[in-house]
């Protein structure tokens, strides 16, 4: 076969005419009526010249020999045969081929034979090739759809043994000829060989991808195969692998025009299916996108296919943003998949807005899907795409708002969380502040949720609402007054950081009114939160500490304390001197609030976190040192003295040492208190008490003393 088809016997070009003759002969052998053949465009005249005859005879003879035909070749003297003679030469040899010879191996040989013809026939022979193969199979009284699997298996077996270059390329074009008319059958035949990975199958997928006439049809069939598979089954994995191979070919993404958003949604939904299956103990380990080497798991294949889809369409920045934000790792995580979808939607809003409207429209029908992965993935895309004003305009504002409010009544926390995020994104769009009366009840009600995601989403929505030009600062201040302070000390790190950031945003928006004393409720809220903000500078959570610093800077600017340098120094270094100056300024500005400051700080002496206990002890020492004896009651001093005395036995040495120093300051302030009124005259005759000495605290072992870790500065020794 190899010597006859690929050998040196060919001396002239063979076009689609030869292939048509083969098909005609096969049909004649079965006495089937000939139907009209499709017109095949030829770049050259159909009349074969003298130089074409030797090759035609040689190829036909080799084909007959391969199948055991007993026919003889035409005489050598007939060198100037006409076009009709050339058509009859091939059928004559094939007419005597036994019926049983058309098995899978013979079909594969026929495919390779027609591949040899295609090498010189060009695209004009593509239709003739499909016709030839169809005729060969119809000769057995069977449809081509029933035998494509055998043909594909034959190609998979013989293609790896072919030499690189023209022979291999010609054989691969036979597959394209089949796919041109029977894409679904070709895909069904190739999919089982894609799992486990087969090099020949991958080569066939890439060859289909490079053919601009069939790649779109094949991609559509792969998409339906992916959507038709039930969860992360082998068929879905095989389709995902095939999609990754095809989309990795440069220029193939252009074939997805018209169903690009549908394909993207299907791949992301497939990742959700894989993430859900990864929760089971028997599931294999999920491949991390940062690992090197060829991907082997279902999740890795889906991620690579998604990257290829985005990169091929010019979305390289989307891929980069996902890598920098850890979006790919979130997409494959069992509990973080929807966070990854939200990151992907945000990256597409920023860098691939030409697909947003189609993606938004395709996600709408899936919002009511009975399949949880499909429904939740569509909800996440719907929520994330609301950040785009032009995309959100596809639906009426009332429809979007009503849908998001309906999600708030869903018993599933994840749905309520997505609804809150959607309300926050909805608040970003122009003119949506007029819906604040509808937005606020749902958002404020979520502040009491037990799920940290819901509370953080509600706080984020309020913060976005405050970012609008006509944000209702006074209304939000009155509503947040009783709700926000407890969240500053919430046990969940993310909730604390978000609540403190919301307070800073509220202060920044109401800065003008605070300067002239017109915002009484907001000023009260700031003074009520001042002690938690100072102590949270030492919070073990870096996000909370950074958020506290940012909010204190906003408060300093709004209330004109002049403590910017001191606040920054306390936030980044263990500087008792800077904290002492902060306490001195606060006692001078708000002397009537000193007892409240001390009472609030006293509550942190029982904190389970060592840094907070020490920070509270030091803050009490400086507040007592700068306070006037008349401003603090004896009962409060006695209570502070008792609690500080207990801390002197704290297992943490830094806490016990600081409690000893602060306890001395409380005792000195108690002795300096003014005596009763009847003894005031006699007290004037006595020598005044000596001034109290400033407390001296050792360096803190908890607070970071440099910018290392927070600002990505190199560590110095």
ABEGO torsion letter per residue (X at the ends): XAAAAABAABABBBBAAAAAAAAAAAAAAAGBBBBBBBBBBBABBABBBAAAAAAAAAAAAAAAAAAGBABBBBBAABABBBAAAAAAAAAAAAAABBAAABBAAAAAAAAAAAAAAAAAAEAAAAAAAAAAAAAAAAAAGBBAAAAAAAAAAAAAAAAAABBBEAAAAAAAAAAAAAAAABAAAAAAAAAAAAOBBBAAAAAAAAAAAABAAAAAAAAAAAAAAAAABBEBBAAAAAAAAAAAAAAABBGAAAAABGAAAAAAAAAAAAAAAAAAAAABAABBBBBBAABBEBBABAAAAAAAAAAAAAAAAGAAAAAAAAAAAGAAAAAABAAAAAAAAAAAAAAAAAABAAAAAAAAAAAAAAAABABAAAAAAAAAAAAAAAABAAAAAABBAAAAAAAAAAAAABABAAAAAAAAAAAAAAAABBGAAAAAAAAAAAAAAAAABABAAAAAAAAAAAAAAAABAABBAAAAAAAAAAAAAAAAABABAAAAAAAAAAAAAAAAAAAAAAAAGABAAAAAAAAAAAAAAAAAAABABAAAAAAAAAAAAAAAAAAGAGAAAAAAAAAABBBAAAAAAAAAAAAAABAAAAAAAAAAAAAAAABABAAAAAAAAAAAAAAAAABBAAABBAAAAAAAAAAAAAAAABABAAAAAAAAAAAAAAAAAAAABBBBAAAAAAAAABBBBBBBBBBBBBBBAABBABABGAAGBBBBX
